[in-house]
């Protein structure tokens, strides 16, 4: 990952480049922000830039011996620390997972914990265990092999076991000479205050909408209007944008089902309600729950639509077209009851309730709410 590969974040990239060129480099830095904003890519591109032997004014060269080793994620002075699920296996430290980690990073420039957990093929909670602190202390006690800086890249320090975090306080406060600790956190409020106080915090903001839209056009071939709309409703989050694009077909189905349910309820057509409930049954429990979550979002969007403030709405064109006529039915007298009914239905589906009965009951109750 190079700075040029990171979507948007131009000001922050310039700030990091400037600190490197001026040699004003805090020994412990904490990148804070959602995974989809580019927190880890920024930290990694910064690490590469720090050790590049022929860097330009804007990026690492990509050709020197250091960059070539960074390309392979195998530089001897670059050390990764990340959450692992070690219970029930003989793998107890991060280095035991390095082959999987390198393959994962090569395949994903932007990623989150769920994606990494799926790669490990485990349902267990991923943590940075106590034994990792001993491994880190061992590594920094060795001499630096060849780079200007030894880099410790700690992904999700909030996942550190308490005893591990406590053992690393001294290292974070006063690491060996030319050792840089780059931490990447999605939830810095869950990190020990003593670690926070020893780190310079760098807040990564949501990606600029225009930059995200340009990526949607170039990577997915969307037209200008569609790319801009998807970028806007993604709230500056690249992972959310890709999820939205990949889920577009399912969301189209959900919108059709939502419109069927609401039209049947508005017209008090019990036969159509029954047919709707029967058609929802084959989708399976997970997709049924996804539909209910989608419906809750659309109810909120229709409530906000009434205020005619486009910056407060996050719907695609098809959803907005339907909402132009449906929004007047959602108001302050029924919006919270709508959410409560849909939440209750989701709870019953999760408990293996009869989906036909649940969706038929929801449609009946919505009939009352729409006329409230």
Helices and strands as residue ranges (DSSP letters): G 3-5, H 10-21, E 28-32, G 35-37, H 39-51, H 65-71, E 78-81, G 94-97, H 98-107, H 113-120, H 130-141, E 150-155, G 157-159, H 162-167, H 169-173, E 179-185, G 188-190, H 193-196, E 200-203, H 209-220, H 224-233, H 238-246, H 248-266, H 270-281, H 285-305, G 310-312, H 317-326, G 327-329, H 335-350, H 355-370
